[in-house]
Amino acid sequence: MKFKVILILFLFISSCISSYEDQVNFKEDNPHQSLNIQEQETNQNNNSEYSFLALGDSYTIGEGVLEEERWPNQFVNVAYESGVDIEKPDIIAMTGWKSYELINAIDQTNFIKKYDYVSLLIGVNNQYNSRPIDEFESDLEKLAIKIKNLKTNTGNTIIISIPDWGSSPFGKTFDREKISNELNQFNLSLENFANRNNFKYVDITEISRKALFEKSLIASDSLHPSGKMYLEWAKKIFETWIN
């Protein structure tokens, strides 16, 4: 009887030792098993992209240039090259839109997410169509509410100045000084609006005025910026907004 008990204990202990050795050998053959799981979790956290919504008019939709030449698309590329991963932008913009038409478009859009970055470039068509500046300023306050509802709790917003279309070849038949003065007033309203709402503000108007001397900065329609000018905007917007 004692012999049977001893034999059973021996077999049990041998089985445990064999099982333990198998586990050790498995770990030695697969030294990164636990690390791989940890790395996957880390990679999932590091691979997150920031979402981006661009609001505006022809200058945001990129009238006269290819999709990849629009400033929001080039901005994403500039950010990526600088180590910031931003998704392809969602764009709500159309040529000819005034501020209140942008508001209507936002109201009619079914948003399925909130955004980490929201940009606003609007007002040139208000000025071009001689709309009152106080109407524009009233629309900006409405846009502020909508932007705050569209961005995440930690989301970031930038207000972009209106470019000076009077500096384009199209503008030569107009009173360029009058256009510049009026746009300066609109841009002052935009800058004050940004400051009141703790939004960032970037001046790309001076870049647009270089078109008086650099024809390559204008698209083939003789009015809107070329991809080259949009790239200059994208770099300055990134420096102001992200850097």
Beta strands, then each sheet from edge to edge (+ up, - down):
strand 1: 52-56
strand 2: 90-93
strand 3: 115-121
strand 4: 151-160
strand 5: 200-202
sheet 1: 2+ 1+ 3+ 4+ 5+
end
